[in-house]
């Protein structure tokens, strides 16, 4: 892998919407995810990395 890539840190939302029958449509969103997606699309073949984590709090 050569060249500089782009990275984003944040949370990504999973969006589920009901479709006909028992099917669901899943999408991804969030400002940091959308920004990374757009930068990767504009950068050509440069790598994109998304950094996130799951918490372990009781909520």
C-alpha contacts under 8 A as a table, 3 or more apart, distances in Angstrom:
res1	aa1	res2	aa2	distance
3	X	46	X	6.80
4	X	46	X	6.59
4	X	47	X	7.60
5	X	46	X	5.08
5	X	47	X	4.69
5	X	48	X	5.74
5	X	49	X	7.78
6	X	36	X	7.36
6	X	39	X	7.51
6	X	40	X	7.25
6	X	46	X	7.47
6	X	47	X	6.47
6	X	48	X	4.97
6	X	49	X	6.42
7	X	36	X	7.01
7	X	48	X	5.67
7	X	49	X	4.60
7	X	50	X	5.76
7	X	51	X	7.35
8	X	32	X	6.23
8	X	33	X	7.26
8	X	36	X	6.11
8	X	49	X	6.49
8	X	50	X	5.10
8	X	51	X	6.13
9	X	32	X	6.83
9	X	50	X	6.10
9	X	51	X	4.75
9	X	52	X	6.02
10	X	32	X	5.92
10	X	33	X	7.59
10	X	50	X	7.82
10	X	51	X	6.55
10	X	52	X	5.52
11	X	30	X	7.00
11	X	32	X	7.18
11	X	33	X	7.54
11	X	52	X	5.86
11	X	53	X	7.76
12	X	28	X	6.68
12	X	29	X	5.88
12	X	30	X	5.28
12	X	32	X	7.45
12	X	33	X	6.04
12	X	52	X	7.91
13	X	28	X	5.66
13	X	29	X	5.18
13	X	30	X	5.83
14	X	26	X	6.71
14	X	27	X	5.82
14	X	28	X	4.85
14	X	29	X	6.65
15	X	25	X	7.97
15	X	26	X	5.56
15	X	27	X	4.97
15	X	28	X	5.93
15	X	29	X	7.28
16	X	24	X	6.35
16	X	25	X	5.62
16	X	26	X	4.71
16	X	27	X	6.56
17	X	24	X	5.67
17	X	25	X	5.27
17	X	26	X	6.70
18	X	22	X	7.74
18	X	23	X	6.41
18	X	24	X	4.72
18	X	25	X	6.36
19	X	22	X	7.13
19	X	23	X	5.30
19	X	24	X	5.37
19	X	25	X	6.56
20	X	23	X	6.21
28	X	33	X	7.91
29	X	33	X	6.17
29	X	34	X	6.18
30	X	33	X	5.27
30	X	34	X	5.90
31	X	34	X	5.19
31	X	35	X	6.02
32	X	35	X	5.19
32	X	36	X	6.20
33	X	36	X	5.17
33	X	37	X	6.11
33	X	50	X	7.40
34	X	37	X	5.04
34	X	38	X	6.21
35	X	38	X	5.20
35	X	39	X	6.14
36	X	39	X	5.10
36	X	40	X	6.02
36	X	48	X	7.07
36	X	50	X	7.58
37	X	40	X	5.25
37	X	41	X	6.19
38	X	41	X	5.08
38	X	42	X	6.23
39	X	42	X	5.13
39	X	43	X	6.00
40	X	43	X	5.08
40	X	44	X	6.76
40	X	45	X	7.78
40	X	46	X	6.86
40	X	47	X	7.15
40	X	48	X	5.95
41	X	44	X	6.19
43	X	46	X	5.87
